[in-house]
Amino acid sequence: MVDNAASAPTTVIQQSNSQLSTKRHESFYIRDDSVIIRVEDTLYRFHRHFLKHRSKVFADMFDVPPEVGKPVEGLDDDHPIVLEGVTCEDFERLLCLFYPE
């Protein structure tokens, strides 16, 4: 398990009708957003969580604010993140680690 406690921001949510304060778990509060990646001539759509939490390169890429007036890569089929030098076979092997059958 990766220790994200030092780098993960803590968000405290105060409920107006009670005194209970809650926080989002650093590892198990998973945003349900997907990323679209093109490898060779194939598009893949899956939870970006896997790449963000296991790759500093992808984590940094996903944290960069989008440029005004430019489409954000990875949000739709027309603007995927393109991985050069990777085969579909190798990428599918990686995805099988995230989504075992």
Buried (B, 14 or more C-beta within 10 A) or exposed (E): EEEEEEEBEEEEEEEEEEEEEEEBEBEEEBEEEBBBBBBEEEEBEBBBBBBBBEEEEBBEBBEEEEEEEEEEBBBEEEBBBEBEEBEEEEBEEBBEEEEEE
